[in-house]
Amino acid sequence: MMRVLIVEDEPNLRQQLNNTLVGAGYAVDQASDGEEGHYLGSTEQYDAIILDLGLPEVDGLTVLDRWRKEGKTTPVLVLTARDSWSDKVAGLDAGADDYVAKPFQSEELIARLRALIRRASGNASAELTAGDIRLDTRSGKVTRAGEPVKLTAQEYKLLSYLLHHKGKVVSRTELIEHIYDQDFDRDSNTIEVFVTRIRKKLGSDVITTIRGMGYSLDEPGTPPPA
């Protein structure tokens, strides 16, 4: 569905975050200090970043400030101490999009993450639509003309990513980067297989192949991108 970077130095919390996100269907990369986090956030494409402020090597505020000065617009959710309002203010001033105070509930973190990713792609609603196709990001349910459609986890991730980027051409490489972890075999043809399966379940006109460029999903009747 989406690719997220976790930048957190505390091993147990980092693993907890990783397990929560993977369980919610995200592809996850991890960094244990500010230097590594800054490098990954600058060189890889993420749909969102979870950033702790108290990091070794380079602190979180400095990392965030560097990303924004580099022109990186990736949504960033900062982790702060529960009662440290000054950290929250500093994080937002440095370019954070939202924050969660420690300790936090996993459900709240996932909900805030979903909202950040939706807003970044121009979707204010928790429900993503294209014609009579509807995908509810909260429940994970997909319907067409009101009828439920069963998708596998990977089919759901691919459809969700295309719906988040409706009307845009998404390359095969981008889909692989945002659906799978870093060690996935990028020469695999599984993206093509999943596109074929989704077309069988939702209709042959749902996803358009743009030869030599990638795939596009748009409102029915809309001409494909040139």
GUTORLO-136011 format. One line per field, with one value per residue: residue number from 0; chain; x, y, z of N, C-alpha, C in turn. Coordinates in steps of 0.05 Angstrom, whole numbers, plus 5000, padded with zeros to 4 digits. Atoms other than C-alpha are relative to their C-alpha. Layout:
<pts>
torti = c(NUM | ...)
keke = c(A | ...)
n.c1 = c(X | ...)
n.c2 = c(Y | ...)
n.c3 = c(Z | ...)
ca.c1 = c(X | ...)
ca.c2 = c(Y | ...)
ca.c3 = c(Z | ...)
c.c1 = c(X | ...)
c.c2 = c(Y | ...)
c.c3 = c(Z | ...)
</pts>
This chain:
<pts>
torti = c(0 | 1 | 2 | 3 | 4 | 5 | 6 | 7 | 8 | 9 | 10 | 11 | 12 | 13 | 14 | 15 | 16 | 17 | 18 | 19 | 20 | 21 | 22 | 23 | 24 | 25 | 26 | 27 | 28 | 29 | 30 | 31 | 32 | 33 | 34 | 35 | 36 | 37 | 38 | 39 | 40 | 41 | 42 | 43 | 44 | 45 | 46 | 47 | 48 | 49 | 50 | 51 | 52 | 53 | 54 | 55 | 56 | 57 | 58 | 59 | 60 | 61 | 62 | 63 | 64 | 65 | 66 | 67 | 68 | 69 | 70 | 71 | 72 | 73 | 74 | 75 | 76 | 77 | 78 | 79 | 80 | 81 | 82 | 83 | 84 | 85 | 86 | 87 | 88 | 89 | 90 | 91 | 92 | 93 | 94 | 95 | 96 | 97 | 98 | 99 | 100 | 101 | 102 | 103 | 104 | 105 | 106 | 107 | 108 | 109 | 110 | 111 | 112 | 113 | 114 | 115 | 116 | 117 | 118 | 119 | 120 | 121 | 122 | 123 | 124 | 125 | 126 | 127 | 128 | 129 | 130 | 131 | 132 | 133 | 134 | 135 | 136 | 137 | 138 | 139 | 140 | 141 | 142 | 143 | 144 | 145 | 146 | 147 | 148 | 149 | 150 | 151 | 152 | 153 | 154 | 155 | 156 | 157 | 158 | 159 | 160 | 161 | 162 | 163 | 164 | 165 | 166 | 167 | 168 | 169 | 170 | 171 | 172 | 173 | 174 | 175 | 176 | 177 | 178 | 179 | 180 | 181 | 182 | 183 | 184 | 185 | 186 | 187 | 188 | 189 | 190 | 191 | 192 | 193 | 194 | 195 | 196 | 197 | 198 | 199 | 200 | 201 | 202 | 203 | 204 | 205 | 206 | 207 | 208 | 209 | 210 | 211 | 212 | 213 | 214 | 215 | 216 | 217 | 218 | 219 | 220 | 221 | 222 | 223 | 224 | 225)
keke = c(A | A | A | A | A | A | A | A | A | A | A | A | A | A | A | A | A | A | A | A | A | A | A | A | A | A | A | A | A | A | A | A | A | A | A | A | A | A | A | A | A | A | A | A | A | A | A | A | A | A | A | A | A | A | A | A | A | A | A | A | A | A | A | A | A | A | A | A | A | A | A | A | A | A | A | A | A | A | A | A | A | A | A | A | A | A | A | A | A | A | A | A | A | A | A | A | A | A | A | A | A | A | A | A | A | A | A | A | A | A | A | A | A | A | A | A | A | A | A | A | A | A | A | A | A | A | A | A | A | A | A | A | A | A | A | A | A | A | A | A | A | A | A | A | A | A | A | A | A | A | A | A | A | A | A | A | A | A | A | A | A | A | A | A | A | A | A | A | A | A | A | A | A | A | A | A | A | A | A | A | A | A | A | A | A | A | A | A | A | A | A | A | A | A | A | A | A | A | A | A | A | A | A | A | A | A | A | A | A | A | A | A | A | A | A | A | A | A | A | A | A | A | A | A | A | A)
n.c1 = c(5017 | 4984 | 4974 | 4995 | 4974 | 4999 | 4974 | 5004 | 4976 | 5006 | 5005 | 5026 | 5021 | 4997 | 5011 | 5029 | 5010 | 4997 | 5021 | 5026 | 5003 | 5001 | 5026 | 5020 | 4997 | 4980 | 4972 | 4986 | 4971 | 4993 | 4975 | 4997 | 4989 | 5007 | 4984 | 5011 | 5027 | 4998 | 4991 | 5022 | 5021 | 4991 | 4994 | 5022 | 5027 | 5018 | 5026 | 5000 | 4977 | 5004 | 4974 | 4996 | 4984 | 4976 | 4984 | 4971 | 4987 | 5012 | 5027 | 5023 | 5007 | 4980 | 5006 | 5024 | 4993 | 4984 | 5018 | 5017 | 4983 | 4993 | 5024 | 5016 | 5027 | 5012 | 5012 | 4984 | 5013 | 4979 | 5005 | 4990 | 5006 | 5029 | 5006 | 4982 | 5013 | 4980 | 4991 | 5021 | 4999 | 4975 | 5003 | 5018 | 4986 | 4978 | 5012 | 5016 | 5028 | 5016 | 4983 | 5012 | 4985 | 4995 | 5007 | 5023 | 5015 | 4994 | 5022 | 4998 | 4977 | 5008 | 5020 | 4986 | 4984 | 5018 | 5009 | 4978 | 4996 | 5023 | 4999 | 4977 | 5007 | 5024 | 5025 | 5008 | 5017 | 4988 | 5009 | 4989 | 5019 | 4997 | 5026 | 5015 | 4981 | 4995 | 4981 | 5000 | 4973 | 5002 | 5008 | 4987 | 5020 | 5002 | 5025 | 5006 | 5029 | 5011 | 4995 | 4973 | 4981 | 4978 | 4974 | 4978 | 4985 | 4983 | 5019 | 5010 | 4978 | 4996 | 5023 | 5000 | 4980 | 5010 | 5022 | 4988 | 4988 | 5019 | 4995 | 4971 | 4986 | 4982 | 4982 | 4998 | 4979 | 5012 | 5018 | 4984 | 4987 | 5019 | 5016 | 4982 | 4976 | 4977 | 4987 | 5016 | 4989 | 5013 | 5004 | 5024 | 5023 | 5024 | 5017 | 5017 | 5019 | 5020 | 5016 | 5018 | 5020 | 5019 | 5018 | 5019 | 5019 | 5013 | 5006 | 4976 | 4994 | 4994 | 4972 | 4990 | 4971 | 4988 | 4977 | 4973 | 5000 | 5011 | 5029 | 5016 | 5027 | 5014 | 5029 | 5009 | 5006 | 4979 | 4979 | 4975 | 4980 | 4985)
n.c2 = c(4976 | 4976 | 5005 | 4982 | 5001 | 4996 | 4991 | 5003 | 5013 | 5020 | 5024 | 5012 | 4983 | 5002 | 5026 | 4998 | 4984 | 5016 | 5021 | 4987 | 4991 | 5023 | 5012 | 4983 | 5002 | 4982 | 5008 | 4984 | 4999 | 4990 | 4987 | 4999 | 4974 | 4977 | 4999 | 5020 | 4991 | 4979 | 5011 | 5015 | 4981 | 4983 | 5015 | 5018 | 4989 | 5010 | 4987 | 4986 | 5007 | 4997 | 4989 | 4993 | 4976 | 5005 | 5020 | 4997 | 4991 | 4975 | 5000 | 5001 | 4973 | 4993 | 5017 | 4990 | 4974 | 5006 | 5010 | 4978 | 4982 | 5015 | 5001 | 5024 | 4994 | 5024 | 4995 | 5009 | 5002 | 5001 | 5011 | 4981 | 5007 | 4994 | 4973 | 4980 | 4984 | 4985 | 5018 | 5000 | 4975 | 5000 | 5019 | 4988 | 4978 | 5010 | 5011 | 5025 | 4998 | 5008 | 5013 | 5019 | 5000 | 5026 | 5024 | 4996 | 5023 | 5007 | 4992 | 4971 | 4996 | 5009 | 4981 | 4975 | 5006 | 5002 | 4972 | 4985 | 5010 | 4991 | 4971 | 4995 | 5007 | 4984 | 5014 | 4993 | 5021 | 5026 | 5017 | 4994 | 5009 | 4996 | 5010 | 5014 | 5015 | 4987 | 5013 | 4988 | 5004 | 5008 | 5028 | 5016 | 5013 | 4990 | 5007 | 4989 | 4997 | 5008 | 5028 | 5004 | 5013 | 5010 | 4997 | 5009 | 4978 | 4986 | 4987 | 4977 | 4980 | 4988 | 4984 | 4977 | 4981 | 4987 | 4982 | 4976 | 4985 | 5001 | 4982 | 4998 | 5024 | 5011 | 5020 | 5026 | 4997 | 4986 | 5018 | 5020 | 4987 | 4992 | 5023 | 5020 | 4992 | 4995 | 5023 | 5014 | 5004 | 4980 | 5011 | 5018 | 4989 | 5002 | 4976 | 5006 | 5021 | 4987 | 4983 | 5018 | 5010 | 4978 | 4995 | 5021 | 4997 | 4974 | 4991 | 4997 | 4972 | 4986 | 4991 | 4996 | 5003 | 4979 | 5015 | 4988 | 4981 | 5011 | 5005 | 4977 | 5005 | 4974 | 5002 | 5012 | 4981 | 4980 | 5010 | 5005 | 4979 | 5002)
n.c3 = c(5000 | 4997 | 4989 | 4978 | 4986 | 4971 | 4990 | 4971 | 4990 | 4979 | 5016 | 4995 | 5011 | 5029 | 5009 | 4995 | 5022 | 5025 | 5000 | 5004 | 5028 | 5018 | 4995 | 5013 | 5029 | 5011 | 5004 | 4980 | 4997 | 4973 | 4995 | 4970 | 4992 | 5017 | 5024 | 5018 | 5006 | 5019 | 5025 | 5013 | 5007 | 5023 | 5024 | 5007 | 5001 | 4980 | 4999 | 4975 | 4983 | 4971 | 4991 | 4972 | 4998 | 4985 | 5014 | 4999 | 5024 | 5008 | 4987 | 5018 | 5011 | 5021 | 5023 | 5013 | 5012 | 5024 | 5021 | 5010 | 5015 | 5025 | 5017 | 4996 | 4990 | 4988 | 4974 | 4977 | 4974 | 4980 | 4974 | 4979 | 4972 | 4995 | 4990 | 5010 | 5020 | 5016 | 5022 | 5020 | 5015 | 5016 | 5022 | 5020 | 5012 | 5017 | 5024 | 4996 | 5008 | 4977 | 4979 | 4981 | 4975 | 4988 | 5015 | 5018 | 5008 | 5028 | 5017 | 5005 | 5018 | 5027 | 5010 | 5007 | 5023 | 5023 | 5006 | 5013 | 5027 | 5016 | 5005 | 5018 | 5027 | 5008 | 4992 | 4973 | 4989 | 4995 | 5021 | 5026 | 5020 | 5029 | 5010 | 4979 | 4984 | 4974 | 4981 | 4973 | 4988 | 4972 | 4997 | 5020 | 5018 | 5027 | 5013 | 5027 | 5003 | 4974 | 4995 | 4990 | 5018 | 4984 | 5012 | 4983 | 4988 | 5020 | 5019 | 4986 | 4998 | 5026 | 5006 | 4982 | 5009 | 5024 | 4993 | 4988 | 5022 | 5022 | 5022 | 5006 | 5010 | 4979 | 5013 | 4987 | 4979 | 4977 | 4987 | 4985 | 4977 | 4980 | 4992 | 4989 | 4986 | 5016 | 5011 | 5019 | 5026 | 5017 | 5027 | 5000 | 5016 | 4983 | 5003 | 5022 | 4992 | 4983 | 5017 | 5014 | 4981 | 4993 | 5023 | 5001 | 4978 | 4999 | 5027 | 5017 | 5005 | 4974 | 5000 | 5028 | 5004 | 5017 | 5010 | 4996 | 4978 | 4975 | 4998 | 4991 | 4992 | 5001 | 5001 | 5025 | 5021 | 5002 | 5017 | 4985 | 5003 | 5025)
ca.c1 = c(5000 | 5049 | 5122 | 5142 | 5209 | 5217 | 5273 | 5277 | 5338 | 5303 | 5304 | 5241 | 5199 | 5227 | 5208 | 5139 | 5128 | 5153 | 5106 | 5047 | 5059 | 5073 | 5010 | 4971 | 4998 | 5055 | 5124 | 5174 | 5246 | 5283 | 5338 | 5368 | 5401 | 5394 | 5450 | 5422 | 5352 | 5371 | 5406 | 5347 | 5297 | 5338 | 5353 | 5291 | 5218 | 5171 | 5097 | 5109 | 5164 | 5158 | 5214 | 5236 | 5266 | 5316 | 5364 | 5439 | 5488 | 5441 | 5378 | 5309 | 5296 | 5361 | 5344 | 5275 | 5302 | 5352 | 5298 | 5255 | 5314 | 5330 | 5259 | 5233 | 5158 | 5146 | 5096 | 5132 | 5100 | 5144 | 5147 | 5152 | 5154 | 5083 | 5088 | 5139 | 5098 | 5161 | 5183 | 5116 | 5121 | 5193 | 5176 | 5118 | 5160 | 5215 | 5165 | 5131 | 5060 | 5035 | 5060 | 5044 | 5063 | 5096 | 5069 | 5017 | 4963 | 4979 | 4909 | 4920 | 4988 | 4960 | 4900 | 4945 | 4991 | 4933 | 4908 | 4976 | 4984 | 4913 | 4923 | 4991 | 4958 | 4899 | 4847 | 4811 | 4765 | 4782 | 4745 | 4781 | 4738 | 4740 | 4671 | 4633 | 4696 | 4705 | 4763 | 4755 | 4824 | 4797 | 4764 | 4804 | 4740 | 4733 | 4667 | 4644 | 4573 | 4561 | 4581 | 4640 | 4702 | 4753 | 4825 | 4889 | 4935 | 4981 | 4923 | 4895 | 4962 | 4969 | 4898 | 4904 | 4968 | 4938 | 4876 | 4919 | 4951 | 4889 | 4899 | 4975 | 5020 | 5055 | 5116 | 5126 | 5189 | 5150 | 5097 | 5150 | 5185 | 5121 | 5090 | 5150 | 5209 | 5278 | 5301 | 5246 | 5267 | 5254 | 5259 | 5198 | 5135 | 5088 | 5062 | 5036 | 5004 | 4968 | 4944 | 4914 | 4879 | 4850 | 4823 | 4789 | 4756 | 4739 | 4735 | 4784 | 4779 | 4798 | 4874 | 4904 | 4973 | 5013 | 5064 | 5136 | 5114 | 5071 | 4999 | 4943 | 4877 | 4825 | 4751 | 4714 | 4709 | 4770 | 4821 | 4887 | 4946 | 4985)
ca.c2 = c(5000 | 5053 | 5057 | 5087 | 5103 | 5096 | 5137 | 5115 | 5097 | 5056 | 4984 | 4959 | 5018 | 5015 | 4941 | 4956 | 5010 | 4964 | 4907 | 4955 | 4984 | 4918 | 4890 | 4949 | 4933 | 4982 | 4969 | 4993 | 5015 | 5031 | 5077 | 5077 | 5146 | 5215 | 5207 | 5143 | 5171 | 5234 | 5194 | 5147 | 5204 | 5243 | 5186 | 5142 | 5155 | 5148 | 5163 | 5184 | 5185 | 5173 | 5213 | 5212 | 5278 | 5251 | 5215 | 5201 | 5227 | 5281 | 5302 | 5296 | 5371 | 5380 | 5321 | 5349 | 5419 | 5390 | 5352 | 5414 | 5457 | 5402 | 5410 | 5344 | 5348 | 5278 | 5280 | 5274 | 5250 | 5266 | 5228 | 5272 | 5264 | 5266 | 5333 | 5369 | 5422 | 5458 | 5396 | 5396 | 5469 | 5462 | 5401 | 5436 | 5498 | 5456 | 5428 | 5368 | 5354 | 5323 | 5292 | 5235 | 5238 | 5179 | 5132 | 5126 | 5079 | 5042 | 5057 | 5132 | 5129 | 5090 | 5137 | 5198 | 5166 | 5149 | 5221 | 5250 | 5205 | 5221 | 5296 | 5293 | 5261 | 5309 | 5262 | 5292 | 5233 | 5165 | 5135 | 5133 | 5129 | 5122 | 5118 | 5065 | 5035 | 5051 | 5034 | 5049 | 5061 | 5050 | 4983 | 4959 | 4941 | 4949 | 4953 | 4963 | 4988 | 4974 | 4901 | 4877 | 4855 | 4809 | 4828 | 4796 | 4838 | 4855 | 4870 | 4917 | 4952 | 4963 | 4988 | 5034 | 5065 | 5078 | 5108 | 5154 | 5177 | 5178 | 5209 | 5203 | 5154 | 5110 | 5071 | 4998 | 5016 | 5065 | 5013 | 4962 | 5013 | 5032 | 4963 | 4920 | 4922 | 4940 | 4869 | 4851 | 4824 | 4883 | 4841 | 4801 | 4808 | 4805 | 4877 | 4855 | 4794 | 4836 | 4886 | 4829 | 4801 | 4869 | 4879 | 4811 | 4829 | 4902 | 4908 | 4910 | 4986 | 5001 | 5006 | 5033 | 5010 | 5069 | 5034 | 5047 | 5089 | 5050 | 5048 | 5098 | 5095 | 5149 | 5163 | 5121 | 5157 | 5200 | 5195 | 5164 | 5211 | 5226)
ca.c3 = c(5000 | 5024 | 5043 | 5110 | 5143 | 5218 | 5249 | 5322 | 5364 | 5419 | 5392 | 5427 | 5406 | 5335 | 5330 | 5360 | 5307 | 5252 | 5273 | 5278 | 5209 | 5175 | 5208 | 5178 | 5109 | 5102 | 5072 | 5125 | 5126 | 5192 | 5215 | 5286 | 5285 | 5255 | 5205 | 5174 | 5178 | 5141 | 5087 | 5074 | 5076 | 5025 | 4977 | 4979 | 4964 | 5023 | 5031 | 5103 | 5156 | 5231 | 5265 | 5337 | 5360 | 5410 | 5363 | 5368 | 5316 | 5290 | 5329 | 5298 | 5291 | 5252 | 5207 | 5193 | 5180 | 5130 | 5093 | 5086 | 5063 | 5011 | 4985 | 5012 | 5022 | 5050 | 5107 | 5174 | 5239 | 5298 | 5363 | 5425 | 5501 | 5530 | 5566 | 5524 | 5489 | 5468 | 5428 | 5393 | 5375 | 5352 | 5310 | 5276 | 5264 | 5233 | 5183 | 5216 | 5193 | 5257 | 5323 | 5370 | 5444 | 5477 | 5501 | 5446 | 5423 | 5359 | 5332 | 5340 | 5305 | 5246 | 5240 | 5240 | 5189 | 5143 | 5148 | 5131 | 5070 | 5046 | 5053 | 5018 | 4958 | 4958 | 4990 | 5049 | 5058 | 5087 | 5028 | 4961 | 4899 | 4823 | 4791 | 4829 | 4859 | 4933 | 4980 | 5054 | 5084 | 5154 | 5145 | 5085 | 5047 | 4972 | 4935 | 4863 | 4852 | 4926 | 4920 | 4962 | 4924 | 4956 | 4942 | 4968 | 5011 | 4953 | 4905 | 4958 | 4967 | 4892 | 4883 | 4943 | 4917 | 4849 | 4880 | 4923 | 4858 | 4815 | 4747 | 4749 | 4713 | 4764 | 4740 | 4755 | 4795 | 4838 | 4852 | 4873 | 4918 | 4954 | 4960 | 4978 | 5025 | 5001 | 4989 | 4940 | 4872 | 4826 | 4763 | 4784 | 4742 | 4802 | 4790 | 4722 | 4753 | 4806 | 4754 | 4714 | 4775 | 4795 | 4725 | 4729 | 4795 | 4783 | 4707 | 4649 | 4644 | 4717 | 4707 | 4642 | 4619 | 4592 | 4548 | 4568 | 4628 | 4677 | 4700 | 4711 | 4747 | 4734 | 4734 | 4682 | 4615 | 4628 | 4572 | 4596 | 4607 | 4544)
c.c1 = c(5017 | 5027 | 5007 | 5028 | 4996 | 5028 | 4998 | 5024 | 4995 | 4991 | 4972 | 4977 | 5001 | 4988 | 4970 | 4987 | 5000 | 4978 | 4972 | 4995 | 4998 | 4973 | 4977 | 5004 | 5021 | 5027 | 5017 | 5030 | 5006 | 5027 | 5002 | 5014 | 4994 | 5015 | 4989 | 4972 | 4999 | 5007 | 4977 | 4978 | 5006 | 5003 | 4979 | 4973 | 4983 | 4973 | 4997 | 5025 | 4991 | 5027 | 5000 | 5018 | 5026 | 5018 | 5030 | 5011 | 4990 | 4972 | 4978 | 4993 | 5020 | 4995 | 4976 | 5005 | 5016 | 4983 | 4985 | 5017 | 5009 | 4975 | 4983 | 4973 | 4986 | 4987 | 5016 | 4983 | 5021 | 4990 | 5012 | 4994 | 4972 | 4995 | 5018 | 4987 | 5020 | 5011 | 4979 | 5001 | 5025 | 4998 | 4982 | 5013 | 5021 | 4989 | 4986 | 4971 | 4982 | 5019 | 4983 | 5017 | 5004 | 4990 | 4975 | 4986 | 5006 | 4978 | 5001 | 5022 | 4992 | 4979 | 5013 | 5017 | 4983 | 4991 | 5021 | 5004 | 4977 | 5003 | 5022 | 4993 | 4974 | 4973 | 4993 | 4984 | 5015 | 4992 | 5011 | 4982 | 5010 | 4975 | 4985 | 5018 | 5006 | 5019 | 5000 | 5026 | 4998 | 4994 | 5015 | 4981 | 4999 | 4973 | 4999 | 4970 | 4986 | 5004 | 5029 | 5017 | 5023 | 5027 | 5021 | 5014 | 5016 | 4983 | 4989 | 5021 | 5003 | 4977 | 4999 | 5020 | 4991 | 4977 | 5010 | 5012 | 4983 | 5006 | 5029 | 5010 | 5020 | 5017 | 5000 | 5020 | 4989 | 4981 | 5015 | 5012 | 4980 | 4982 | 5017 | 5022 | 5024 | 5012 | 4984 | 5014 | 4986 | 4997 | 4976 | 4977 | 4974 | 4981 | 4981 | 4979 | 4977 | 4982 | 4979 | 4978 | 4980 | 4981 | 4978 | 4978 | 4984 | 4993 | 5025 | 5008 | 5010 | 5029 | 5009 | 5030 | 5009 | 5027 | 5026 | 5001 | 4990 | 4970 | 4986 | 4972 | 4985 | 4970 | 4992 | 4993 | 5020 | 5022 | 5026 | 5020 | 5016 | 5028)
c.c2 = c(5025 | 4992 | 5021 | 4996 | 5006 | 5008 | 5002 | 4985 | 4979 | 4974 | 4988 | 5016 | 4999 | 4974 | 5000 | 5015 | 4984 | 4979 | 5012 | 5007 | 4977 | 4986 | 5015 | 5000 | 5018 | 4986 | 5019 | 4998 | 5012 | 5014 | 5004 | 5026 | 5021 | 5000 | 4981 | 5008 | 5022 | 4990 | 4986 | 5019 | 5018 | 4985 | 4981 | 5014 | 4987 | 5015 | 5015 | 4991 | 5004 | 5006 | 5006 | 5025 | 4996 | 4978 | 5005 | 5008 | 5028 | 5000 | 5003 | 5027 | 5008 | 4984 | 5011 | 5027 | 4996 | 4990 | 5023 | 5019 | 4987 | 4999 | 4975 | 5006 | 4976 | 5006 | 4988 | 5001 | 4997 | 4988 | 5018 | 4988 | 5010 | 5029 | 5022 | 5016 | 5015 | 4983 | 5000 | 5025 | 5001 | 4982 | 5011 | 5023 | 4991 | 4987 | 4973 | 5005 | 4992 | 4988 | 4981 | 5000 | 4972 | 5000 | 5005 | 4974 | 4995 | 5009 | 5029 | 5005 | 4993 | 5019 | 5026 | 4997 | 4999 | 5028 | 5016 | 4991 | 5008 | 5029 | 5006 | 4994 | 5013 | 4987 | 5007 | 4978 | 4974 | 4980 | 5009 | 4989 | 5005 | 4989 | 4986 | 4981 | 5016 | 4983 | 5016 | 4995 | 4992 | 4971 | 4981 | 4986 | 5014 | 4992 | 5011 | 4999 | 4990 | 4971 | 4995 | 4984 | 4990 | 5002 | 4987 | 5024 | 5016 | 5014 | 5025 | 5022 | 5015 | 5018 | 5026 | 5021 | 5015 | 5019 | 5025 | 5018 | 5000 | 5021 | 5004 | 4974 | 4992 | 4978 | 4974 | 5001 | 5014 | 4982 | 4980 | 5013 | 5006 | 4977 | 4979 | 5011 | 5002 | 4976 | 4984 | 4999 | 5018 | 4991 | 4982 | 5013 | 5000 | 5024 | 4994 | 4979 | 5012 | 5018 | 4984 | 4990 | 5021 | 5005 | 4978 | 5004 | 5026 | 5011 | 5006 | 5029 | 5015 | 5012 | 5001 | 4996 | 5022 | 4988 | 5015 | 5018 | 4988 | 4996 | 5025 | 4991 | 5026 | 4995 | 4987 | 5021 | 5022 | 4989 | 4995 | 5022 | 4995 | 4991)
c.c3 = c(5000 | 5013 | 5021 | 5011 | 5029 | 5008 | 5030 | 5011 | 5021 | 4986 | 5004 | 4987 | 4969 | 4989 | 5004 | 4977 | 4974 | 4999 | 4996 | 4971 | 4981 | 5003 | 4987 | 4970 | 4987 | 4994 | 5017 | 4997 | 5028 | 5000 | 5030 | 5009 | 4980 | 4973 | 4979 | 4991 | 4979 | 4972 | 4985 | 4992 | 4976 | 4974 | 4991 | 5000 | 5021 | 4999 | 5026 | 5016 | 5029 | 5012 | 5030 | 5001 | 5015 | 4988 | 5005 | 4973 | 4992 | 5012 | 4979 | 4987 | 4978 | 4975 | 4984 | 4986 | 4974 | 4977 | 4987 | 4983 | 4973 | 4981 | 5003 | 5013 | 5012 | 5026 | 5023 | 5025 | 5021 | 5026 | 5022 | 5028 | 5006 | 5007 | 4988 | 4977 | 4983 | 4977 | 4978 | 4983 | 4982 | 4976 | 4978 | 4985 | 4981 | 4975 | 5003 | 4992 | 5022 | 5021 | 5016 | 5025 | 5010 | 5029 | 4984 | 4994 | 4970 | 4981 | 4993 | 4980 | 4972 | 4988 | 4991 | 4975 | 4975 | 4991 | 4986 | 4971 | 4982 | 4992 | 4980 | 4971 | 4991 | 5007 | 5028 | 5014 | 5005 | 4979 | 4973 | 4978 | 4971 | 4987 | 5023 | 5017 | 5026 | 5017 | 5026 | 5013 | 5029 | 5004 | 4981 | 4981 | 4973 | 4989 | 4972 | 4997 | 5026 | 5007 | 5010 | 4981 | 5018 | 4985 | 5020 | 5011 | 4980 | 4979 | 5013 | 5001 | 4973 | 4993 | 5017 | 4991 | 4975 | 5005 | 5014 | 4980 | 4975 | 4979 | 4992 | 4989 | 5021 | 4987 | 5016 | 5023 | 5024 | 5015 | 5017 | 5025 | 5022 | 5010 | 5015 | 5016 | 4982 | 4986 | 4980 | 4972 | 4980 | 4971 | 4998 | 4985 | 5016 | 4997 | 4977 | 5006 | 5017 | 4984 | 4985 | 5018 | 5008 | 4978 | 4999 | 5021 | 4999 | 4972 | 4984 | 4996 | 5025 | 4999 | 4971 | 5000 | 4981 | 4990 | 5004 | 5024 | 5026 | 4998 | 5010 | 5007 | 5001 | 5001 | 4973 | 4979 | 4997 | 4982 | 5015 | 4995 | 4975 | 5006)
</pts>
